[in-house]
Amino acid sequence: MSDITTQEQYDESAPEWIEDTHQLKMLEFALDSIREGGSTNMYGGASALQQVYPELSDRQAREMLLFWMASFSFRNDLVGQ
């Protein structure tokens, strides 16, 4: 997955199994918290995400992590605006 730079790319690139915006924001918040906590390298973020949300399959956790990484700059640029 390449870097996401527009809202359209962000909307189109979210994992298909995400049910709604609230679920997406909660998973992004969890990964942001894992990153800020510094307890793991983010390449191990999928496992850390599954510790917070054990209902996620390995595939879902990896997909969410890849989406979070690809959208990281875009999301943080929005916060700065």
C-alpha positions as CSV (number, residue, x, y, z in Angstrom):
1,M,0.0,0.0,0.0
2,S,1.4,3.4,-1.0
3,D,1.1,6.5,1.0
4,I,-2.3,8.1,1.2
5,T,-2.4,11.8,0.4
6,T,-6.0,12.7,-0.2
7,Q,-9.3,12.2,1.6
8,E,-10.6,10.2,-1.4
9,Q,-7.6,7.7,-1.2
10,Y,-8.2,7.5,2.6
11,D,-11.8,6.6,2.2
12,E,-11.1,4.1,-0.6
13,S,-8.2,2.5,1.1
14,A,-9.8,1.7,4.5
15,P,-10.0,-2.1,5.1
16,E,-13.3,-3.5,3.7
17,W,-14.2,-5.2,6.9
18,I,-14.4,-1.9,8.8
19,E,-18.0,-1.4,9.7
20,D,-18.2,2.3,10.4
21,T,-16.1,5.4,11.0
22,H,-16.2,5.0,14.8
23,Q,-14.6,1.5,14.5
24,L,-11.9,2.9,12.2
25,K,-11.2,5.8,14.5
26,M,-10.9,3.5,17.6
27,L,-8.4,1.3,15.8
28,E,-6.4,4.3,14.6
29,F,-6.4,5.6,18.2
30,A,-5.2,2.3,19.5
31,L,-2.3,2.2,17.0
32,D,-1.5,5.8,17.8
33,S,-1.4,4.9,21.5
34,I,0.8,1.9,20.9
35,R,3.2,4.1,18.9
36,E,3.3,6.8,21.5
37,G,3.8,4.3,24.3
38,G,7.0,3.1,22.7
39,S,6.6,-0.4,24.0
40,T,7.0,-2.0,20.6
41,N,8.4,-1.3,17.2
42,M,5.4,-0.6,14.9
43,Y,6.3,-3.5,12.7
44,G,5.0,-5.5,15.7
45,G,1.9,-3.3,15.8
46,A,-0.4,-5.9,14.5
47,S,0.2,-8.2,17.5
48,A,-0.1,-5.3,19.9
49,L,-3.4,-4.3,18.2
50,Q,-4.7,-7.8,18.7
51,Q,-3.9,-7.6,22.4
52,V,-6.2,-4.6,22.6
53,Y,-8.8,-6.0,20.2
54,P,-8.5,-9.8,20.5
55,E,-11.5,-10.2,18.2
56,L,-9.4,-9.1,15.2
57,S,-7.9,-11.9,13.1
58,D,-4.3,-11.9,12.1
59,R,-5.2,-10.7,8.6
60,Q,-7.4,-7.9,9.9
61,A,-4.8,-6.7,12.3
62,R,-2.1,-6.6,9.6
63,E,-4.5,-4.9,7.1
64,M,-5.3,-2.2,9.7
65,L,-1.6,-1.7,10.5
66,L,-0.8,-1.3,6.8
67,F,-3.6,1.2,6.4
68,W,-2.6,3.1,9.5
69,M,1.0,3.3,8.3
70,A,0.0,4.4,4.8
71,S,-2.4,7.1,6.2
72,F,-0.1,8.3,9.0
73,S,1.2,11.4,7.4
74,F,-2.2,12.3,5.8
75,R,-4.0,12.0,9.2
76,N,-1.3,14.0,11.0
77,D,-1.3,16.7,8.4
78,L,-5.1,17.1,8.9
79,V,-4.6,17.5,12.7
80,G,-2.1,20.3,12.0
81,Q,-4.5,22.3,9.8
